[in-house]
Amino acid sequence: MLRRAVPPATSSDSGHGPAWAPTRALGRAVLLTGLLLVLGVALGRVDLVLLAAPFAIGAAVHLRRMPRSTPELSVTADEELLVEGGQVQASVTVTNPDVIPYDLVVVRTRTSRWLKLEHADRPFALTVASDGWAAVDLPGDALRWGRQDVGPAAARVAACGGLLACRPVVTPAYGVRVYPVTEPFNAIEAMPAAAGLVGAHRSRRMGEGGELAGVRPFAPGDRLRRIDWRVSLRTRDLHVASTLSDRDAEVVLLLDVLGEVGLSGGVGGSASVLDTTVRASAAVAEHYLQRGDRVSLLEYGAAARRLRPATGRRQYLTVLEWLLDVRPDPMDHAGDFGAHHVSSDALVVVLTPLIDPRAADMLASLAQSGRFVVAVDTLPASAAPEVRGPWTPLATRLWRLERENVLGRLREHGVPVVEWAGAGSLDLVLRDVSRLASAPRGR
C-alpha cells in the first residue's frame, strides 16, 4: 500500500509547533555504548570499553548544541495573469531560524491535477545551513482554469548528525488562480435593443450618430450643419440628413450550471460543458466590454450567483474572477428564476447544454416575457453516457432525438439555438433577433 504524499498533521503540529525527538540512530548509539560498557566491566576487558568510546564521544559531540527552534516551511507561486496553458513558477522554501544546521531535509508536495509541475509529488533531499534557507523550484504548466492548489507540503528535518529529527512540518496549500483562455469571438451584428445614452451600437432611434438614416424636411431645432444642400436646391425646400444614435447595450450572460457533462482534458484536450461555458462567457464578455457595453452574469443553479452589470476593464477582470468559482450546482426542485431577474432591454445569452428540462422551460419563459434571448448549445458533440448494457446505444439515440425535438420547440417559441464555434458564433442569430425586435408587434 502506497504511503500518502504528505503525512497528516498531528497534534504536535498545532499549538506550540513540532518538537525535536531522538531518532533510531541515537537509540542504537546509546544501546551499543551501554552494552559494550556493561560487557567490558563485567568481563574485565578494556578493549570493549575502548570500542564503546567512539560511539559515546560522537553522540556527545553532536548533541553538545541542540536545536531550539523549529523549521519554517512555505509554498509560493507566481500567478500574475496566469491563463490556461501558461507557465507556473512555484517553489517550496525551508527556512532554518536556528544556529544549528540541518543535515538533511526531505520535502514533498502535493499539487492539483491541473497543474503539471516538474518534480511534484516526489521527495526532495537537501541541506540547510544555520540561519539560512533552501528552496525547491517546481516549474510547470497550468492545464485548466479555476482555483488550483500548490500544496500542501510537508518536510522532515534531521540535525545533530542525524541523532535528532523534527516531526513533520506541514504547510497549507497555496491557491493559484488560472484564468480561462479567451477564445476568439467577434459579433458584427447590431444589438436588438440599445437602451443607454451613448455607445457603439447603432440604435433605431434618431439622434446624433454616424449612421445615415435618411433625408427629411428641416424642422425647428435641427442643426444647420445637417442641411443637405443638394436635396434642398433640387426641391427648393430645406432638407436635413437624419442619423441614428449610437447607444450602449446590456448583455446578460446566463450560465446553466445544473450539471456537468463530458470529460475535461485541459486546455489542449477535450472540453466538458463547464469548460465550453466558462471559456465562451469570457470571450463574449471581453468582446462587449471592449465596445463599451454593460455586461452582467447570472448562474442558473441552486446558489443563483449574480454579477451586477458594469463596463470597462475592471468589470472584465471581475468577470474572470467570478468565472473561477463556476461549479456544477444542481437544484433539487425548480428554482424561482424568472424574467424579473433580467432587464427588459438586455440581450440574454444563455449558455446551456439543454440536458435538464428546467433549462428549456426557463428559456421558453424568458422568450414569452418579451426578452431578447439567444441560446448557446454547450453540449460536446461526443457526449454520451457510459456503456452499461446492450441497450445503452439505443437509449442514447432516443435521448438525442428527444433533445432535437426540444430544440425545435424552442425555435418555435422564438429562441434561436446555436452551437458555440468561436468567432462569428452569434452573428446569424443576432441578425434574426434584431429583425424580430424591429418588426411591429401586435397588441
C-alpha positions in Angstrom: 0.0 0.0 0.0 1.4 3.4 -1.0 2.0 6.0 1.6 0.4 9.4 1.4 2.5 12.0 -0.3 2.0 14.4 2.6 1.6 12.9 6.1 -1.3 14.2 8.1 -0.8 16.9 10.7 -0.5 15.5 14.2 -1.4 17.2 17.4 2.2 18.4 17.8 1.9 20.3 14.5 -0.6 22.7 16.1 -0.4 24.9 19.2 3.3 25.2 20.2 4.7 23.7 17.0 6.6 20.5 16.2 9.1 19.1 18.7 12.5 17.6 18.2 12.7 13.9 19.0 15.6 11.3 19.1 16.0 9.1 16.1 16.7 5.4 15.8 20.3 6.3 15.2 20.6 7.9 18.6 18.9 4.9 20.2 21.2 2.5 18.6 24.3 4.5 19.6 23.1 4.6 23.3 22.2 1.0 23.3 25.5 -0.1 21.7 27.6 2.1 24.1 25.8 0.8 27.1 26.0 -2.8 26.1 29.8 -2.5 25.4 30.4 -0.7 28.7 28.5 -3.4 30.7 30.3 -6.2 28.9 33.6 -4.5 29.4 33.1 -4.0 33.1 31.6 -7.5 33.6 34.3 -9.3 31.7 37.1 -7.0 32.7 38.0 -6.3 29.1 39.4 -2.9 28.4 39.1 -3.3 24.6 35.3 -3.4 24.8 35.4 -0.1 26.8 37.7 1.4 24.2 35.4 0.2 21.4 32.4 2.0 23.1 34.3 5.2 23.4 33.8 6.5 19.8 30.1 6.0 19.9 29.8 7.9 23.2 32.2 10.7 22.1 30.5 11.0 18.7 27.0 11.3 20.3 28.2 13.8 22.9 29.9 16.0 20.3 26.8 16.1 18.1 24.5 16.7 21.0 26.5 19.4 22.6 24.4 22.0 20.9 20.7 21.1 20.4 18.3 23.0 18.2 15.8 25.1 20.0 13.7 26.4 17.1 11.5 24.5 14.6 11.9 24.7 10.8 9.7 27.0 8.8 8.0 25.8 5.6 6.3 27.9 3.0 4.8 27.5 -0.5 4.8 30.3 -3.1 3.8 30.7 -6.7 4.0 33.4 -9.4 0.4 33.7 -10.7 0.4 37.1 -12.3 -2.2 37.0 -15.2 -1.9 33.2 -15.4 -4.1 31.7 -18.1 -4.7 28.1 -19.3 -1.6 26.8 -21.0 0.6 29.4 -19.2 3.7 28.6 -17.2 3.6 28.4 -13.4 6.7 29.1 -11.2 6.1 27.5 -7.8 8.6 26.8 -5.1 8.8 25.3 -1.6 11.1 27.1 0.8 12.6 25.6 4.0 13.9 28.2 6.5 16.3 27.4 9.4 15.9 30.1 12.1 18.3 28.2 14.4 22.1 28.3 14.8 22.3 24.5 14.3 22.5 23.5 10.6 20.1 20.9 9.2 21.9 17.8 8.0 19.0 16.5 5.9 15.7 17.9 4.9 13.2 15.8 3.0 10.4 17.8 1.3 7.3 16.5 -0.5 4.5 18.5 -2.1 1.0 17.7 -3.4 -0.4 19.7 -6.4 -3.7 19.9 -8.2 -4.1 17.5 -11.1 -4.5 20.5 -13.4 -1.0 21.9 -12.5 1.6 19.9 -14.4 4.6 20.7 -12.2 8.0 19.1 -12.7 9.3 17.1 -9.8 6.0 17.4 -8.0 4.7 14.6 -5.6 8.2 13.2 -5.1 10.6 13.6 -2.2 13.5 16.0 -2.4 16.5 15.9 -0.1 18.6 19.0 0.7 20.6 20.6 3.4 20.1 24.0 5.0 22.8 26.0 6.8 22.3 27.7 10.1 20.2 30.8 9.9 19.7 30.1 6.2 17.1 28.8 3.7 16.8 26.5 0.7 14.1 26.2 -1.9 12.9 23.6 -4.3 11.7 25.0 -7.6 8.6 23.5 -9.2 8.1 24.9 -12.7 5.3 23.7 -14.9 2.2 24.4 -16.9 -1.4 25.3 -15.9 -3.8 22.9 -17.8 -7.2 24.2 -16.8 -9.0 27.2 -15.5 -10.1 27.5 -11.9 -8.6 27.9 -8.4 -5.8 25.3 -8.3 -3.7 24.4 -5.3 0.1 24.0 -4.9 0.4 22.0 -1.8 0.0 21.2 1.0 3.7 20.5 1.5 5.5 18.6 4.3 9.1 18.4 5.5 11.1 16.1 7.8 14.3 17.6 9.2 17.3 15.8 10.7 20.0 17.6 12.7 22.9 16.8 15.1 24.4 14.2 12.8 21.0 12.5 12.3 20.5 11.9 16.0 17.6 14.3 16.3 14.6 14.7 13.9 11.8 17.2 13.8 8.3 15.8 13.5 6.6 16.5 10.1 6.1 20.2 9.4 3.0 20.7 7.2 2.1 24.0 5.5 -1.3 24.6 3.9 -1.8 24.8 0.1 -1.2 27.9 -1.9 -4.0 28.9 -4.2 -3.2 29.7 -7.8 -5.8 31.5 -9.9 -5.8 30.2 -13.5 -8.0 32.3 -15.8 -9.8 30.7 -18.7 -8.3 31.2 -22.1 -10.3 33.6 -24.2 -11.4 32.0 -27.4 -11.6 34.3 -30.4 -15.0 35.9 -30.7 -16.4 38.7 -32.7 -20.0 39.8 -33.4 -20.7 42.3 -36.1 -24.5 42.5 -35.9 -26.3 45.3 -34.1 -27.9 44.8 -30.8 -31.7 44.2 -30.8 -32.2 46.8 -28.1 -29.8 49.6 -27.1 -31.1 51.5 -24.1 -28.2 53.6 -22.9 -27.3 57.1 -23.8 -24.0 56.7 -25.6 -22.2 53.7 -27.0 -21.0 51.9 -30.1 -24.2 50.2 -31.3 -26.5 51.6 -33.9 -29.9 52.3 -32.5 -33.3 52.5 -34.2 -33.8 55.9 -32.6 -32.9 59.2 -34.3 -30.1 61.1 -32.8 -26.5 62.3 -33.1 -24.7 59.4 -34.6 -22.6 58.3 -37.6 -25.1 56.1 -39.4 -27.2 57.8 -42.1 -31.0 57.2 -41.6 -32.3 59.3 -44.5 -33.2 62.8 -45.6 -36.2 64.7 -44.2 -37.5 68.2 -44.3 -36.0 70.8 -42.0 -37.7 71.2 -38.6 -37.2 73.6 -35.7 -34.2 72.6 -33.6 -32.3 71.0 -36.4 -28.6 71.9 -36.7 -27.5 73.9 -39.7 -24.6 71.6 -40.4 -27.1 68.8 -41.0 -28.6 70.6 -44.0 -28.3 68.6 -47.2 -27.7 71.3 -49.8 -28.1 69.1 -52.9 -31.6 68.0 -51.9 -32.5 71.4 -50.7 -31.5 73.1 -54.1 -33.3 70.4 -56.0 -36.6 70.6 -54.0 -36.3 74.4 -53.2 -37.0 73.5 -49.5 -34.5 72.9 -46.7 -33.8 69.3 -46.0 -31.5 67.8 -43.4 -29.7 64.5 -43.1 -31.0 62.4 -40.2 -28.8 59.9 -38.4 -29.3 57.0 -36.0 -28.0 57.5 -32.5 -25.2 55.3 -31.1 -26.1 53.7 -27.8 -24.8 51.1 -25.5 -26.5 47.9 -24.5 -26.7 45.5 -21.6 -25.6 41.9 -22.2 -26.6 39.3 -19.6 -24.7 36.0 -19.7 -26.8 33.3 -18.1 -24.8 30.2 -17.2 -26.6 26.9 -16.8 -24.7 25.0 -14.1 -27.3 22.4 -13.3 -24.9 19.6 -14.3 -21.6 18.7 -15.8 -21.3 16.5 -18.9 -18.2 15.3 -20.7 -14.6 14.8 -19.6 -12.3 17.8 -19.3 -8.9 17.3 -20.8 -7.5 20.7 -20.0 -6.6 23.4 -22.5 -5.2 21.0 -25.1 -7.7 18.2 -24.6 -11.4 17.6 -24.8 -13.8 20.2 -23.3 -16.6 19.5 -20.9 -19.8 21.5 -20.6 -18.4 23.8 -18.0 -15.2 24.3 -20.0 -17.1 25.5 -23.0 -19.4 27.6 -20.8 -16.6 29.4 -18.9 -14.4 30.0 -22.0 -17.3 31.2 -24.1 -18.5 33.5 -21.3 -15.1 35.0 -21.0 -14.9 35.6 -24.8 -18.3 37.2 -25.1 -17.8 39.4 -22.1 -14.4 40.6 -23.3 -15.9 41.5 -26.8 -18.8 43.5 -25.5 -16.9 45.2 -22.7 -14.3 46.4 -25.2 -17.1 48.0 -27.1 -18.3 49.9 -24.0 -21.4 47.7 -23.2 -22.6 46.7 -19.8 -22.1 43.0 -19.0 -23.6 41.0 -16.2 -23.5 37.3 -15.3 -26.1 35.0 -13.7 -26.0 31.4 -12.7 -29.0 29.1 -13.2 -28.4 26.8 -10.3 -29.1 26.3 -6.6 -26.8 29.2 -5.5 -28.0 31.6 -8.3 -24.9 33.7 -8.1 -25.1 37.1 -9.8 -22.6 39.7 -11.0 -24.0 43.2 -11.4 -23.7 44.9 -14.8 -20.8 47.3 -15.3 -18.4 48.4 -18.0 -14.7 48.7 -18.6 -11.6 46.7 -18.0 -12.3 46.5 -14.3 -15.5 44.7 -15.0 -13.7 42.3 -17.3 -11.2 41.3 -14.5 -14.2 40.9 -12.2 -15.9 38.6 -14.7 -12.7 36.5 -14.9 -12.5 36.3 -11.1 -16.2 35.4 -11.0 -15.9 32.6 -13.5 -13.2 30.9 -11.4 -15.9 29.8 -9.0 -18.2 28.2 -11.5 -19.1 24.7 -10.3 -21.9 22.2 -11.0 -24.7 23.3 -8.8 -27.8 21.1 -9.3 -31.2 22.1 -7.9 -33.5 19.6 -6.1 -36.6 21.4 -7.3 -37.4 24.1 -9.8 -36.0 27.5 -8.8 -37.8 30.8 -8.7 -35.8 32.3 -11.6 -38.0 34.4 -13.7 -38.0 37.2 -16.3 -37.9 39.8 -13.5 -34.3 39.0 -12.9 -33.4 40.3 -16.4 -33.7 43.8 -17.8 -36.3 44.1 -20.5 -33.8 45.8 -22.9 -30.9 43.4 -22.3 -29.7 40.8 -24.7 -29.7 37.5 -22.7 -27.1 34.9 -23.9 -27.9 31.6 -22.2 -25.1 29.1 -22.3 -26.7 25.7 -21.6 -26.3 22.0 -22.6 -30.1 21.6 -22.6 -29.9 18.3 -20.7 -32.3 19.4 -17.9 -36.0 20.1 -18.8 -36.0 23.0 -16.4 -33.4 24.8 -18.6 -35.7 24.6 -21.7 -38.7 25.8 -19.6 -36.6 28.8 -18.4 -35.7 29.7 -22.0 -39.3 29.5 -23.1 -40.5 31.7 -20.2 -37.9 34.3 -21.0 -38.9 34.4 -24.6 -42.6 34.6 -23.8 -41.9 37.6 -21.5 -40.5 39.6 -24.4 -36.8 39.3 -23.5 -34.3 39.0 -26.3 -32.9 35.6 -25.8 -30.1 33.6 -27.6 -29.3 30.1 -26.5 -25.7 28.8 -27.0 -25.5 25.0 -27.0 -22.5 23.9 -24.9 -23.1 20.1 -25.1 -20.0 18.4 -26.6 -20.7 16.5 -29.8 -19.1 13.4 -28.4 -21.0 13.4 -25.1 -22.6 10.0 -24.3 -23.3 8.0 -21.2 -21.1 5.1 -20.3 -22.0 1.8 -21.9 -23.6 -0.2 -19.2 -25.5 -2.7 -21.3 -26.7 -3.7 -24.8 -29.5 -1.1 -24.7 -27.3 1.9 -23.9 -26.5 2.9 -27.5 -30.2 2.7 -28.4 -31.2 4.8 -25.3 -28.6 7.4 -26.3 -30.1 7.7 -29.8 -33.6 8.1 -28.3 -32.3 10.8 -26.0 -30.6 12.6 -28.9 -33.9 12.6 -30.8 -35.8 13.9 -27.9 -33.3 16.6 -27.4 -33.7 17.6 -31.1 -37.4 17.9 -30.5 -36.7 20.2 -27.6 -34.5 22.4 -29.7 -37.3 22.6 -32.4 -39.9 23.6 -29.8 -37.6 26.3 -28.5 -37.2 27.7 -32.0 -40.9 27.7 -32.4 -41.1 29.9 -29.2 -38.7 32.3 -30.8 -35.5 31.2 -29.1 -32.6 30.7 -31.6 -30.2 28.0 -30.6 -26.6 27.9 -31.9 -23.6 25.8 -31.1 -20.6 27.6 -29.8 -17.9 27.9 -32.6 -15.8 30.9 -31.5 -15.7 33.9 -33.8 -19.0 34.7 -35.6 -21.0 32.2 -33.5 -23.7 34.7 -32.7 -23.8 36.7 -35.9 -26.6 34.9 -37.7 -28.8 34.6 -34.6 -28.2 38.2 -33.6 -29.3 39.3 -37.0 -32.5 37.3 -36.6 -33.2 38.6 -33.2 -32.6 42.2 -34.5 -35.2 41.6 -37.2 -37.7 40.3 -34.7 -37.1 43.3 -32.4 -37.6 45.7 -35.3 -40.8 44.0 -36.5 -44.1 45.5 -35.5 -45.8 43.7 -32.6 -49.4 43.0 -32.4 -51.4 44.2 -29.5 
